[in-house]
């Protein structure tokens, strides 16, 4: 597979978000879903609405999210709506909690662990998707980026348990770890296939705690901000972010690298590349 193009800028501003999207040379068609992380109540590191509003406005997008599969302030539709309002998302754009009514089952071609993915039924309302991911650590996945955002992030509450359990929701916290990582890759493929190339991805490398924005109590970041990256290939995008963390001269990177390595985080990227919907090989173009 040919190298994918990944654009990079050290400048972390709202205007840069728009420039990065424009650099991709695409115009997302029809009704555009914007997938982001709403942030668990209590989390201090999630990217704030004011920063993302300009790029959401640029694509005339609707913010989409799905309920979680664990206790917190986003595990029911009612609680999630309250969080969306509390965090200011409803102030900047239309919001859609996609699994508030029912699930939609998507097939997974050649899935290694799972052959179907359960997402919010409202996904069918959208023609294309802009994926805005906060790159950071994660307690289970090692790191969270574009692949996690379109797999666990778009899965319904039931679908999240299904992915975590590698096909058995009852094993949500006890399944084989690498099987869980491979299930995330499988689920990500179903989303890429569903939109048939009508997707764009932007990762923001700031506030990079070892913990995810889903943690109500999260560690403060210990590694400095790196920049914004964009690509049409979520696999190349996440790989580029990992490479930039490793290449950083910030000694604080040690904590984030330990989190990634201790959870075998790169295996999600490896598994996704093996499925063939993107490449780990990329050309990094600095803007």
N, C-alpha and C positions, 0 to 999 in steps of 0.2 A: 504493500500500500504506500502511496506517495506521502511525503511529509505534509502534515497539516500546517496551516498558517495560524500563529498565535501572535496577537498584537499586545504590546506592553508599554505602559507609561508609569513613571515614578510619581506622577502628579495625581493626588487623590482629591478630586473635586467633582462636583456635580456636572460641571461643563465637560470634564474629561470623560465621564460616563457616556455622554452623548457622542463625543468624538470617537470613542472606542466602538460604539455601535455603528456609527457611520463608516468607520474604517472597514467594517466587515462587508460593505457593499451590498447589503440586502435591504429589502423593504418588506417587513413582515406583513402578510396579507390578511384581509378580513378582520374579524374580531380577535384582538391580541390578548392572550393571557400573560400576565407578568407574575412568574413564580418567585417568591422571596421568602424569607424567614421572618415570621411575625414577632418572634422573641418571646420566651417564657417570662411571666411576671417575676420580677426580681433580678433578671439578668441585666448586667451592666454593659455588655459588649456588643449587642446586636446593632446593626446599622439602622440609623434613625430615618423616619419618613422624609424629613426635609431634604436629606441628602439624595434620596432616590426619586423624589417627586419629579424633577425635570426630565429624566430619561423615561419615566412612566408616561408623563404628558406627551413626550416626543413621539411615542408609538401609539398614543391614545389607548393605553392599556387598562385592563382590569386586574387588580391584585387578586391572586388566587392562593388559597391555602387549603389544607385538610386537617381534620382533627387528629390528635395524638392518641397513642395506645397505652399511655401511662398516666398516673395521677399528676395533676397540675391544673393550670388555668386555661388549658387549651384542649382538654380531653373530651369535652362535650361541645356541641354547637353553641349552646347558650353561653358557656364560659368563654369559648373562643371569640364569639362576637364581643363580649365584654372586654377581652384583651385587645382585640382589634381597635376598639374605641379608646381604651385606656392608653394604648401606645401611639395613637394618632393616625393610624392607617386609614380609617374612614374619613379623616379630614382632608386627605390629599387625593383620593381616587375612589372609584367604585371598587367594592370588595365582594368576593364570592368565596364562601366556604364550600368547596365543591362536593363534599360528602355529607352535607346536612340533610339530604333526602335519602339517597341510596347509593349503592356501588355500581360501577361499570367494570365488567371483566374484560381484560385485554389479553390476547394470546401472546406468548413469548416464543419466537422462533429459535429453536436449538438451545433453549435454556439449559444451563448445566445443572441447576438445582430446582428451579421452578419453571413450569410451563404456562402459567397464567399469573396475571397481576391484577389486583383489585384496586381501582382508583375511584376518586369521587365522580359520580355520574355527570356532574356539571362540566367535566372536561369536554364533553361532546358539544358544548356551546361555542367552543373556540376553534379558530382556523389556524392559528399559529401561536408561538410562545416565545417570550423573552425570559430567559432564566438569569436572575440576578442572585449570585451566591456570595455569601461571606465566607471566605476561606479561613479556616481555623482548625483547632484540634477537635477531637470528639472522644467521649468516654468509651465508646464501643468500636466505632469505625476507624479510630486513629486520627482521621481528619474528616472534615466536611467540606465539600466543594460542589461542583456542578453535578457530578454523578450521584451523590447522595441527595441533592436537592430535587432531582427528577425521579429518584427511585422512592426512597422513604418519604420524601417531601410531598410527592403527588399521590402516593398511596393513601387510600382511605384509612380510617382507624383500624378496621379489620385487616386491610392490606398491609399495614405496617407490622402487625403481629404476624401475618403470614410470611412476610419477607424475613423478619427477625428469626422466626422459627424454621426457616428454610423449607416452607411448605406446610408446616404444622404450627398453627397459631398457639397451641397449648405449650409449645417449647419456646415461647417468645424470648425468654432470658436464659435458656439452657441448651440451645442448639449448638452444634459444632460451629466454632467461630469462623473458620474459613468458609464454611457452607453459607453462613449468614452474609459474608462479604461477597461471595459469588452470587447469592440471591439478589443483592443490591444491583450488581452488574446486569443480571438477567432482567430485572424490573426496569432498569434504565433503558435497556434496548427496546422494550415494549413501547416506551414513550417516544423514543426517536423514530421508531417504525410508524407509530400512530400519526405523527405529524409529517412524515415523509420529507424531511429536510427543511420544513418551515419553522426552524428554531434558530435562535441565536443565544450565545452564552457569554456572560461577563462575570468574572470573579474579582472580588475586592479583597486585597490582602492588607487588612488593617485590624487593629484590636484583636490580634491573634493569640487568644488564650489557648491553653491546652484543652479547654472545655468548649462545648457547643453552646449556641444561643438557646438551645432547649433546656439548659440547666438553670434552675432558679437561683442556685448558689454556684457561682462559677469563679474560677481562679482569674485574677487580673492578668493581662498580657505581660509577658516578660521579653518578647522579641519585638523589635521595632517594625513599624509599617513598611511595606515593600512597594506597593503600587496597585495598579488595575490592569487586568489582562482580559482579552476578549478573543473568541474564536467561534467558528461554526462547528467545531469538534470538541465535545465535552471531555473526551479522553485525553486529547493533547493538552487541553486547557488545564486539567487537574495535574497532569504530569509536569507541565511547565511550572506550576505553582510549587509542587514538591521540590523540583530542581532549584528553584529560587530560594526556598527555605534552606536547603542543604548548602547552597553556595553563599549564603549571607555571611558577612563578617561580624554579625552581631552575636556575642557570646550567649545571649539570652535564648538563641535558637535551640540550645541543648534540651531544654524542657519540652519544646514542641516536637523535636525529633524523637525524643524518648517516647512520647505519647504515640506518635505515628508508628514507630518501630515495634513497640511493645504490643500493639494491636494488629500488627502486620498490615497496616493501612494501605500500602502500595498494592496489595493483592486485589483490591477492588478494581484498580486501574488495569492490572494484569488480566483479570478475568474479563473485563469489558473489552479490552483489545483482542482477546482470544475469540470473542463473539463477532468481531469484525465490523462494528458500526463506527469505528474511528481508529486512530493510530496513536501510539505513544511517541512516534517520531514526529518532530515538528520543527518549523523554522520560526524563531522568535524575532519579531520585527518591532523595534523600539520607535515609538512616536514621540 
